[in-house]
Amino acid sequence: MNRFVLDTSVALAWCFEDEHSAQADRILDLLASATAMVPATWPIEVGNALLAAERRRRITPAGVSSSLRLLGSLRIRLDDTGPSLNSEDLVVLARSQNLSVYDAVFLRLAMREGIPLATLDRSLARAARRAGVGVLA
């Protein structure tokens, strides 16, 4: 395997000590030889989650900076194919799989690219399996 879609849940597990898991560590190890693909919204989602955690005093500003440097050093590639889906497509997918539209973006990317999805989100993992997408565990 040389590519997979990386869900935000996994990336955030690398940033917060209390979300540390063996599954997240295995996915991080994969990045030594594989590239993670993420939708164009990923940096916004990650940045928002880190800033919200900082405001709740779950992480320090230095911790946010350190986390962003870590993520920036990894083999993570933004999907640069442009907006290949419209909102209606995403809403239909989200509705049919009982997901948020945010999660549907990750599922759609994995479906379109024909690559597995790395996620810690159980609902998203179940939806991926129903859609015939492999899930990294």
C-alpha positions in Angstrom: 0.0 0.0 0.0 1.4 3.3 -1.0 -1.5 5.7 -0.3 -4.4 6.0 2.1 -6.9 8.7 3.2 -6.1 10.1 6.6 -9.1 11.2 8.8 -8.7 14.0 11.2 -9.4 11.7 14.1 -6.2 9.9 13.6 -4.1 13.1 13.2 -5.5 14.5 16.4 -4.7 11.4 18.3 -1.1 12.1 17.5 -1.5 15.6 19.0 -3.2 14.8 22.3 -1.7 12.5 24.9 -5.1 11.3 26.2 -6.1 10.2 22.7 -2.9 8.1 22.1 -3.7 4.6 20.8 -1.9 1.7 19.3 -4.1 2.0 16.2 -3.0 5.6 15.7 0.7 4.6 16.2 0.4 1.9 13.5 -1.0 4.4 11.1 1.8 6.9 11.9 4.3 4.1 11.2 2.8 3.6 7.8 3.8 7.1 6.8 7.4 6.0 6.7 6.6 4.3 3.4 3.2 5.5 2.3 1.5 8.9 1.6 -1.7 10.0 3.3 -4.2 11.9 1.2 -6.5 14.4 2.8 -9.2 16.6 1.4 -8.5 20.3 1.0 -10.6 21.0 4.1 -8.3 19.0 6.3 -5.9 21.8 7.4 -8.9 23.9 8.4 -10.5 21.0 10.4 -7.2 20.2 12.2 -6.4 23.9 12.9 -9.9 24.5 14.3 -9.7 21.4 16.5 -6.3 22.4 17.9 -7.4 26.0 18.5 -10.6 24.9 20.2 -8.5 22.6 22.5 -6.2 25.5 23.3 -9.1 27.6 24.3 -10.4 24.9 26.6 -6.8 24.7 28.0 -6.4 21.1 26.9 -3.3 22.1 25.0 -0.9 25.0 25.2 -0.1 27.4 22.4 3.3 25.8 22.2 1.6 22.4 22.0 -0.4 23.6 19.1 2.7 24.8 17.3 4.5 21.6 18.0 1.5 19.6 16.7 1.3 21.6 13.5 5.1 21.2 13.0 4.7 17.4 13.5 1.8 17.2 11.0 3.6 19.4 8.5 6.6 17.0 8.6 4.6 14.0 7.6 3.9 12.6 4.2 0.4 14.1 4.0 -0.8 15.4 0.6 -3.8 17.6 0.1 -6.2 16.4 -2.6 -5.3 18.8 -5.4 -7.9 17.6 -7.9 -10.1 20.5 -7.1 -13.7 20.4 -6.0 -14.8 17.2 -7.8 -18.0 17.0 -5.7 -20.8 19.4 -5.1 -22.5 19.9 -1.8 -25.6 17.9 -2.9 -23.4 14.8 -3.6 -21.9 15.1 -0.2 -25.2 15.6 1.5 -26.6 12.5 -0.3 -23.7 10.4 0.8 -23.8 11.7 4.3 -27.5 11.1 4.6 -27.3 7.6 3.2 -24.4 6.6 5.5 -25.7 8.6 8.6 -22.5 10.7 8.6 -21.7 14.4 8.9 -20.9 16.1 5.6 -17.3 16.6 7.0 -16.9 12.8 7.4 -18.5 12.2 4.0 -15.7 14.2 2.4 -13.1 11.7 3.7 -15.2 8.7 2.6 -15.8 10.1 -0.9 -12.1 10.8 -1.3 -11.3 7.1 -0.4 -14.0 5.9 -2.7 -12.9 8.1 -5.6 -9.2 7.1 -5.2 -9.9 3.4 -4.4 -7.7 3.5 -1.4 -8.2 2.6 2.3 -9.3 5.0 4.9 -7.5 5.5 8.3 -9.9 6.6 10.9 -10.6 6.2 14.6 -14.2 7.2 14.1 -16.3 4.1 14.5 -19.3 5.4 12.5 -17.1 6.5 9.7 -15.3 3.1 9.7 -18.6 1.3 9.5 -19.8 3.5 6.7 -16.5 2.9 4.8 -16.9 -0.8 5.1 -20.5 -0.7 3.9 -19.3 1.3 0.9 -16.6 -1.3 0.1 -13.7 0.9 1.3 -10.9 -0.7 3.3 -10.3 0.6 6.8 -6.8 0.7 8.3 -6.7 -0.5 11.9 
